[in-house]
Amino acid sequence: MKSIEINIKDALSFVSAERVSEFNVAASKGIANLNETKGAGSDFHGWVNLASETTQELVADINATAQRLRKECEYVVCIGIGGSYLGAKAVIEALSNAFDAYTATPGCPKVLFAGQNIGEDYMHELQTFLADKRFGIIVISKSGTTTEPAIAFRLLKEQLERQAGKDAAKNLIVAITDEKRGALRQLANEEGYTTYVIADNVGGRFSVLSPVGLLPIAVAGHDINALLQGAVEMEKTTKNPGEENIAETYAKVRNALYAEGKKIEILVNYNPKLHFLAEWWKQLYGESEGKEGKGIFPASVDLTTDLHSMGQWIQEGERTIFETVLSVEEPNHECVIPSDVANLDGLNYIAGKRIDYVNKMAEIGTRIAHVEGGVPNIQITIPRLDEHSLGQLIYVFEKGCGISGYILGVNPFDQPGVEAYKKNMFALLEKPGYEEASKAIKQKL
Ligand code: PA5
């Protein structure tokens, strides 16, 4: 079976191979840290061997729960924020039919998302949409106390109990949370919900290959075994330093570019199904590296769409960017451009060609233009959009992130900065315990 590949040729015209190899020692140390559960944040290294350590019993259990929800629900609302939703959303969007999103077919519920914002209109419209639907809930929160999902869960739980009855609702709610601690664990135990555990040593943004991602992905009808299998293969090939280690190469090149003043990395895709993969990647790298006044800013564009909005900036704006392009080798479907007798649009020169051929020519043309315009380019090729390739890609990005964070000299597994807005929000909301902070923040208004 084909594997994902990395090509750094168009980065090496901006930063020499010698400069990249200056990061060998730091990268090897990072890999050793991850292999030996050492270094900053090592108590959050549980994701490193998560895929290979996932038992067939757990996979079967998750598939059975997914099957039950698939049978009983038209819609399953996945409630969570940050690492508790982005991985599932990324994989489901990448693998599902783009136009199936809101139309349920028997035996195949649609997965909707809530608790990833505090938009009142969003919540109202979701509740209205679900008013005459058979729905279930997967509520995901490692801490069990995050405000956004807690609000959504309170509303949707009440709605589900009203629509389905309190007893039936208990069988339609699944909680994924800490094994022992937190409000969600306590509620799940009291109500007797089916639950899955987020291990203490797996941080939110590294949790997609745990039940956090696996259950929603299975509910959407995708093969979680193949996803895990792809990740297991990459666990092996990224275990040791060397040329075969894609994650190490990626981590070293992006750090070498950063050291040369390339402060922004744009993750580029040419397939709209990868939009949320980029959102997941942005959280992974942004939360892991953006600290202590350091870190590459992770951005993303969907091409060719955004060539008509961001293309000008990328081609000619400040030269502080580099691109990492996700290239899908083979589409899953075929669509050929027809010939037209009148040819008023002048497209007959590509009649008979597949759309993917045109997309690939756009991709190559854009790469050459951007490289000539001063934008270094890393290319990651994915054989096709399927579970196996996505499992590989997810793991390579996770491993690359761990290595890269260690090269940068930060703890890639904490996120102290995330607390600042929460403290202010709680003070403004006058949450019990925040009395002093409330007084202080009101002086600033
Ligand atoms: O990466 C992280 O740890 C965070 O972004 C969390 O995923 C996010 O804040 C959600 O937290 P929780 O699952 O505790 O509700």
Residues whose N, C-alpha, C, O or C-beta is under 5 A from the ligand:
A	BS01	PA5	I81 G82 G83 S84 I140 S141 K142 S143 G144 T146 G203 G204 R205
